[in-house]
Amino acid sequence: MISLKTSAVAAAILSALLSSPPAARGEEAVETIVLIRHGEKPEKGLGQLNCRGLNRALALPSVIAKAFGRPSAIFAPNPSHEKDDDGVPYDYVRPLVTVEPTAIFFGLPVNAKFGYADIAGLQAAIEQPAYRNAVVLIAWEHHYAEDMARALLSAHGGDPSVVPKWRKDDFDSIYVVTIGAAKADFSHRREDLDGQPDACPH
């Protein structure tokens, strides 16, 4: 006969297994890397968003929450690394401003340690074991975001050729890279936030 003590121990072990993370239970841990572009910008760039881009940024938290849940971490480029807009260098604040409402919504900090061109440093950061079973949201410059998606796929057994060119006029795409134990996969989603008002909220 199984004693009550033995049954209690078995129940405790089962409870621990059910409450442990997927990787600890032998399930595949999957990191989901969500790459978005900054919002729309003014004609002269200025390193900044225009009002339509600001309205996109304010609408973004509900899109991320519905599609991916609460991220474990959020990254944006260091805004002090200047980028040329219309031939003039400006502090590059667009991606950070775009993702700030989402960070505030989820109560998260934004990691802005890396310059917009430092995708090697960014890749090393998001490949840390802490993010092995996490959602990581990255707001970035679109050419480098495209490069990042390809680099992640190449590094984890995926096919970088499936990543489409990020068009100059496309502020709505979401590039998603999922990294599992076997290989990385890519999917192309959308925010569905085009057509935001041209007037700033007040």
Secondary structure, DSSP 8 states (H G I E B T S, - for coil): ---HHHHHHHHHHHHHHHHS-GGGGT----EEEEEEE-----TT-TTS--HHHHHHHHHHHHHHHHHH-S-SEEE---TTSEEEETTEEEE--HHHHHHHHHHHHHT---B--S-TT-HHHHHHHHTSGGGTTSEEEEEE-HHHHHHHHHHHHHHTT--GGGS----TT--SEEEEEEE-SS-EEEEEEE---TT--SS---
